[in-house]
Amino acid sequence: MNDEKPLIHTSQSEVHYYNSNRKGYTRVGAWVFGIILFVCFSSIVFYFVAFPPYKGIYKKTVKMIEMRDGIKLYTEIYTPRSMSHRKLPILLRRSPYEWRYIDGISKVVDPMYNDLNKDGYHIVLQYIRGTVKSEGVFVMMRTPTNGTGVSETTDAYDTLEWCLENIKNNNGKSGILGISYTGFTTIESIIDKHPSIKAISPQAPPIDMWIGDDFGQNGILRLSPSFGYSYKMESIYPHFDFKGKDVYSFFLELGPLKNVNLKYFHHQFPSWNALMEHPNYDDYWKSLNVNQHVNDLEIPSLSVSGYFDAENIYGNWEAYKHFESINSKDNFMIIGPWPHGGWSIPYEGMFTPDGSHFGPIEFNNATSDYFKEIQRQFFYHYLHENFDFPHKKVISFRTGENKWHEYKNWAPSKVEKLYLNDGIVSFFPPTNLNQTMCIISDPSNPIPYYPRPIKGFWQDGLAKRDWKLVNQAFLNDRDDIITFKSEPLNTEYRITGEVIASIRAISNGTDADWFVKIIDQYPDSGDHNLNGYMWMLSNRGIRAKYRNSFSHPEPINDDIIEYEIDMFKMDHVFKEDHRIVVQIQNTMFPLFDRNPQKFVDIPLANASDYQVAENCVYTSTITINKL
């Protein structure tokens, strides 16, 4: 029993209590009660902010919508209850990935699309064929040429036809959007488009899996991503079980690529089999390039990408470029300092949900929130009413300067060069063009792309998403990386435009991989969190045997060969006292597979084919086609 009895308030900060079981008084500060009340109130507020009563906000309907061949696709339809009396447009998102829920409502709807919801839409989410709760068989990158008569194009058409007939109070207009694979299905939807489609937003879509997206980069196999994705999408399990092992060790001990099927996959997974059976860029891969099927674009498009997208930065620019060639009027692009999907997906970890920083790099800008407002304006303009969309064609966030810029188009107007010679990055051409820097490349000791231990690409956000922001100084002890550095800059230097690395190199092997990294190195004094930080702004590679043709590989010889590597688009300011650093290396493992450094069909290579090689780089250049 509590015998404490209140006496009187002596002040606003203190209450005196008399305890009859003890002699004297117990003085308990009122701030104790204040803290208790504050914690209780904050907990209630936090619950309703973090876990709002979504069931009261949205009317949710679940349907199995029948396609033209009788297959039924699982579909969820969400309508804001407060706007159910209004005629609203339809927003469709078609995905192979299972959604997560809060209070029975998909997190795609809220919080992912909560800004769009303010204007009112019937949001339609659908699992594509053969995934999660939908009927049928999943086919990776199902295009109109697959020979079955059905595709992501026909399924989108049939879905919208059903929605217009069955969703009450729709205004007859629809839009389609999605990130990554759902960006691919977004583009597929306009090949033979439903007449209701008035706007699309493909965001980081894979356009060419062999040349530059999930599976490869200029002939180099993206090993860990391709291995994990094939298993994830085509097995009954969500992830391959590496049993907690460092995947660097796993793939190194695996040996040649052919051991994947011999030891683990046993030819069960079509996507991995395709990678092994079609190592070159043949008709199989060409048929999967979705751009070739889009011959006209009469509807507005908002392409979205991140400069630090570790999966599909190639595809998004290719989509925008292709759309620009067939519809230059209402074709828009926004690109910011984001990882894959970071503009919309509330990631946990190094990237903040509002996009204000990525790891230790501060942007002084809520970049993701800014994007959401752009996206909201875009769809409102084209799906609701003729609301002003006051933006130029390309909206880009310039890192370093940390400001948004808009461009009438992405059309470089001048050329600048950086010269790589004798370990130095210079703005002036050297007098001796035959300076060489050499390394020994050993396939049994490849360079890790991320600090070890490394987890599976699809099982760890850091290995999958954040590796592009890792301080490259973790590789300073390696002696198989060629490094060029500028002196500390005495003034800012801006790179805005398209960047090409022209690497003059020679090898005593008959094949090689060449990776180039462009890095902003912070000064050793200043922000103690970033002293000497080596921020990788761009990285690309090429397999030497594909230097002249992706379809017809040929060995290299002992001559000096110039490799042109598209470093892609950049919009960055190197600040005063920073250094421009360019690094060249032969491996990034196990993000990419190992090159035997011998001209062989790599999926058929034996362990004995992997050999040590001496690789040398002569004076080279970085060409900036500058806006």
N, C-alpha and C positions, 0 to 999 in steps of 0.2 A: 504494500500500500504506500502511496506517495503522500507524505505529510507536509510537503513544502507548501507554504502559504504566501501569496504575494502581499507585500506591504505597500509601499508607495513609490511612485516614479520620482527619483531625485533629479533626474536630468533626462535629456532625449537619448543619451547613450548608455544609460545604466538602469537596472532594476534591482532592488534588494529583496531577497527572500529570507524568510525565517524558517529554519528547520527545527521542529520540536524534538527530534531525536538526537540533536547535537547541540552543544552549547555554542552560541554565537550565531553569526550570520554567514550565509553563502552569497557572494556577489557574482552574479552572472551577467555579463555584458549583453546588451540588447543586440549587439552585432552578431552574436551567435545565432539568435533567432532570425536575424536578417539573412544570414548565410543560408540557413535551413530553408527559409521561404524562397529565397532566390534559386536555390538548387532545385527545389520542387517545381517552381514555376517554369524554370528553364527547361527542365526535363519534359514537361508537358508540351511546351512550345516546340522543343527540338523534335519530339515525336511527331507532331502534326506537320512540321516542316519537312523532316526527313521521310516520314511515312504518312503522308496526308491520306484522308479517307477517299481514295480514288474511286471507289465504287459509287460514291455519291456524285462524282463529277462527270463520269462517262457512262453512257449506255453502251454495253458490250453485247455483240451478237456473234455467235460462232456458227459457221456454215461449212459444209463440204460442197464446194462448187464444182459442177460437172463440166469437164472439157469436151471438145468435139469428138474425142475418141472414147468417151465414157469414163476416163480416169477422173477421180474426184480429188480436189486439192483443199487442204485444211486452210480456212480463212477466218480471221477475226476482224470485226468491224466495230470501230469506236466512233461515237458521236457525242459531242459535249451536250449534256442535258440542258444547259442554259440556252443552247442555240438550236435545239431540235425542231423548233417551229420555223426556223429560217431555211431557205434553200441554199445549201452549202455545196462547194465543189468536193470532189473525191481526190484523195491522195493515196496512191498505191505504192506499196513497197513489197517486193517479192524476194524471198531470201531462202538459202539452204540452211541457215543457222538457227538453232533453237533459241527462243527468246527467254529472257528472265522476267520475273513478275514481282510487282509490289501490290499487295492487296488484290490480287487477281487481275491486275492491269499490266500489260506489257510495258517494260521500261523503254521500249522504242517510242511508245506514245508519250510517256511522261516518266522521266524528265527529258528524254532525248529530243522530242519534238514539242516541248511545252511552249516555246515561243510561237510556233506555228498555230498551236491550239488557241491562242488568244484571238485569232481572227475567225476561227471556226472552219473545220473540215470534217468530212467523213473519212477517217483514216482507216485504210484497208491494209491489213498485214496478211501475207500468204506464204506458206511453205511451198517451194517449188517441187516438182515431181521427184518422188523417191526419197524425200527428206522428212525427218521428224514424223509428223502425223499425216502427211499427204501420201496418196496412193501413187503407184507407178515405179519406174526405175530411174535412179539418178544417173545422169550422164554429164560428165564434166564439160562445161562450156558448150552446151547444146545449142547449135546454130541451125539456121534454116536449111543447111545443106546436109543434115545428118541422115536423110533418106527415109525417115519414119513418117513424114507428113505432119509431125507436131514438133514444136520448138518453144523456147521461151517467148518467141514472138506470138505464136498462135495462142499460147496459154494466157498471155497478158491481154490479148484481144478478147478471148472468151470470158475472162474474168471481168473486164470492164463492161462488156455487154450485159453480163448478169447484174453487175452493180447498178447500172443505169436503170434497169428494169425493176430491180427489187429494193433498192435503198430509197426510202421515202425522203422527200424534200432534198433532192439533189438538184443542182442548177445546170446539169448537162455538161459540165466541164470537169476534166480530170487532169491531174499532174502525176508524174512518176519520179521517184527519187530513190537513192540508195547509195551505200558506201561499199567499196570493194566488189565482192561478187554481186551484190545487189546493184552496184553501179553498172556492172555488165548486163544484168537483166533489164536495167533501165534503158540502156542503148538498144538491146534486143527488141524492146517493146515498140520502137519506132520504125523498124524495118518494114513492116506491113501494118502501119499504126491504125489504131481505132480512131475514128473521127472526133471523139470527145477529148483526145489528148491535146492540151493547149500549152503545156510547158513541162520540161524535164530538167532534172539536175543529177547527172551522173557524177559521182564523187569517188575519185581514186579507182576507176574501173580497170580491170586487166584487159588490155587490148591485144597484146601479143605476148603470150606466155613464154615463148622461146627467146625472143630478142631482148625483152627488157622488163618483164613483169615477174610474177611469182616463181616461175620455174627456171628462168635463165636470164643471162645477161651477155649479149654478144657472143653466144656460143659456150659460155661457162655455166655449168649446171649449179643452180642454187641447191646445194645438197641437203642441208638440214631442213629448210622450209619445204622442199619438194617431197622428201622422205616423210616428214610429219604430216603434211597436208594430204598426200595420197592415202595414208593410213587413216587419218581423221575422217575423211569424206567417204571412203569406200570400204571401211570395215565396220563391224558392229560396236566397236569401242571408240570412245572419244579421243583417246591419245595412245600413242605407242608407249609402252612401259620400259623406260630406260633403267628401271630399278635403282634410281637415285644416282646413276653414274654420270660423271662429267661426259657430255656428248662429244667433246674433243677426243677424249680417250676412246669412247665407243666407236666413233667412225674411223679413227686411226687403226684400232685393232680389227675393225671389220675388214680392212684390206681393200682390194679392187671392188668396183661398183657391182660387178656381177654377183658378189657375195650377198647382196641385199636379198635377191630372190632365192639364192641357194640356202641361206641361213634363216631368213625371217619371213619374207613376203610370199614365197613359193608361187609366184606368177598370179596371185589372186587379185591384184589391184590394177585396174586398167590404166590409170593415169601414170603410175610408175612404169608399167610395161611400155607405154607409149614413149616415155623418155628414153628407155633402153633400146627400143626398136627403131626410133627415129632420132638419132643423135644429131643429124644435120637438119637444116631448115628446109624441109621438103614440103610436098603438097599437103601432107597431113597438118602440119603446123600452120601453113598459109591459109588453109580452110577455116581455121579457128579464129583468125583475125577478124573481129566483128566489124571493123571500119569498112571493109570491102562490101558489106551488105547494105550499108547506109548510103544510098545514092542521092537522096534529097532530104533536106531538113527545113520544113516549112514552119516549124514551131520553135519558140525560144528555148535556149539551153543555158544553164548555169553550171559550168564545170568547176570542180573544187579539188584542191590538192594541197599537200604540205611539202615544204622544202626538205623536211626530214622524214618523209614517208619511206619506210624501210621495205615496202612491198610493191606499190604500183605507181610510183611517180612517173614512170615512162608512159603508162597507159593514159593517164589523165591529159598530159600534154599532147599525145597523139590524137586523142579524141577531140580536144579543142582545135588542134590544127586542121583535122579533117572537117569538122563542122564549119570552120572558118572558110574552107574552100567551097562549101556548098550552101552556106547561109551566113553571109558576113554582116547581116543587119542586127539580129537579136541573139548573137552568140557571145556569152559572157564567161569570164574566168576569174576566180578568186583563189589566190594562193598565199598561204601564211606560214608561220614558223611552227608547223604542227607535225607530229608523228602520224602514222596511218589512222585516219578517222578522228584525230584529236580535236578537230574543229567542232565535233558534235557529240562524240562518245565521252562520257564522264569517267575518264581513266583514273585509276589509282596509281600512285607511284611518283615517278619523276615529273610527269606532266600534270599541271594543275587543271582542274575542270574549266576554269575561266580562260585558260591559255595565257596567263600572265607570266609564267616562266616554265622552262623545261630544264629540269635538273638545276644546276647552279646558274644557268643563263637567265637573266631577267630581261623581260621585254617591255616593262613599264607600260603595259597595255593589256587589257582583257581581250585578247585577240579572238578567242572563241566566241565570246559574247558579241563582239563586233560582227563576226561572220553570221551568227544567228539572226541578227537584225537585217543583214543583207539578204539572206535566204528568205526571211519573212517578207520583205519588200518585194522580192522577185515574184514569189507565188501569189501574193496579194494582187500585184499589178496584172498578172496574166489570168488568174483564176477567179478573182472576185470582181474587180472593176478597174478602170483605167487610172489607177493610182500612179503617181509619179515615181519612176525608177531612175533617180538622178545620178547614174554612175556610168563611167566609161567602160570600155570593153574588158580591160584587164585591171584587176585590183590586186596589188601586191604589197606584202609587208616587207619592208627593208630592214633586215637584221643589222645590228651594229648601231645604226641610226635609230632604230625602234620607232619607225613611223610608217603609216599606210600611204601608198602612192597609187594613183590611177593613170592608166595609159590608154590612148585612143586605140592602139593596137600594140602587139608585141613584135615590133619591126625594127631590128637593129639599124643604126644609121652611120656608125663609124667602127673602126677596127683598132684595137690596142693589143699589144703583145707583152708578155712577160717571158724572160729568157732564163732557162735553167742551165747552169754551167758551173762545173767544179764546186758543187755544193752550195751555190749562191743563186737566189732569185733576184734578177736584175730587170730594170726598166729599159736597159740599153743593150744592143746586140754585142756579144763578145767578139774579140778579134780572132780567137782560136776556137774553131767549131769542132775540133777533134778531141776535146777533153773527155775522158771517160771515167765513169765510176762503176765499179763491178761488185757483184755479190755472188755468193754461192747459195743456190737454191736447192734445198734438200727436201724431197717429198715426205721423208720420214720424220721431219721436224718442221711442219708448216707453221705459219704465223697465225696465231689465234685472232679472230675478229673481235673478241670480247674477253675481258679478264676471266681467267679460269678460277673455279670450275664453272662450266657453262651448262645451263639446263636446255631441255628440248625447246626448239624455236616456238612451238605453239603451246608450251606449258609454262612459260615464264615471260612476263611482260617486258623484263629487262632485256633478255636475249632476243626477243621478237621486235620490240618497239623502241627501246631506249638506247640501243647500242650505238646509234648514230651520234649521240650526245656524250659518249664516254670520252674522257680525257685521253687522247692518244699518247700521252706521255707514258702510259702503261707499257708501251713497246720500246721505250728508250734503250733498254738493254739488248735489244735484238741487233745482230750485225748483218742481217739479210734484208735491210730496208735502206734504200737510197734516199737521202734527205737533202733538199735544197731549201735554204732560208734567206730571206731578205734581211738587211739591216733593220733595226727599229725605225719605223716610219716617222719622218719629221712632219708629215701632214696626212690627213685622211686620204684613203684610196677606195674608190667605189667600183664595184663590179655589178653592173645591171645588164643582163642580156644572156646571150648564148655563149657557152665556153667550150672550146675544143682544145684537148691536150694532144700535141703532136710529138710523140716520143720516138726518138731515133735510138734503136737498140740492136744488139747482136747477142746471139746465144750459141753455145757449142752443142746444144740439143737440137732436135728436129721439131719441137713444139714448145710453147711456153704460154703462160698467162701473164698479162701485164695489168696491174691495178694502179690507179692514180688517185691520190687523195689531196684535196686542197684544204688547207688548215689555217685558221686564225689563231696565232699564238699570242697569248696575253703577256704583258710585261711581268717581270719577276717581282716587282713592287706594285703596290696599289691595293686592290681588294684582296684580302688574305685568302678568301675562298677560291680565287681564280688566279693566284700567282703562277705564272708559267703555264696556265691551262692551254691545252692544244685542242681547239674546237674544230672538229671536222665538218666542213661546210658542204663538201661534195665528194663523192667517191664513185668511180666507175671502172670497169675492166673490159678486156677483150681477150679471147683465145686466139693465139697467133695464127693458127691454121685457117681461121676464117677471115683473115685480114683483107682478102680480095673478094671473097664470096661466102655468104652464110650457107649456101647450098652445096658448094663444091670445095671442100677443104683441101689444102695443099701443104706439104711440109715447108719448114723454113730451112734456110741454108746458113752458111757462115758469112753472109753479107750483112751490111747494115740495112735494116728495114725501118721505115717510118710508119708508125701506127697512129692512126687518127682515132681518138677516143672522145666521144661526145660526153662532156661532163655535165651536160644538161643546163638548165636555166639557173641563174643565180641573181639575187638582189641583196647585196651585202655591202656594208662599209667597214673597212679595216680602219680602226681608230689610230690616232697618233700614238707612237711608242709600241704599237703592236707589230708583229712580224708576219709576213706572208710566207707560209711554208707549203712546199709541195713534196709529197712522198711517193715513191714508186716501189712496188713490191710484187712478188710473184704468187703469193698465196694469201687468202683470207679464209681460214678454215675454222669450223666446218660449214660456215655460211655458204661457201663455194667448195666444189669438189677439188681434189688435187689433180693437177696435170702431170702425167707421167714424164713429161718433157721429152717424149719420144712420140713420133707420128704414128699413132695407132687408133683403132676404133675403141675409144675409152670404155664403153660398156662391156667390151669383150676382153679388155686388157687383163694380163696376169700380174701377180705381184712382182715378178722379175722385170716387167716392163718399166717400172718406176725407177728413175735414175737421177742422180745428182747432176746439176748443170751449172756452168758459170754464165751469168747473164750480165751484160754491161750496157750502160746507157751513155750515149753521146749527148752533146749539146742539143737541147730540146726546147720547145716553146709551148706557152699557153696562150691561145688566141681568144680574145674577148670581142665578140660581135656585140657592140655596146649600144644600148638605147640612149 
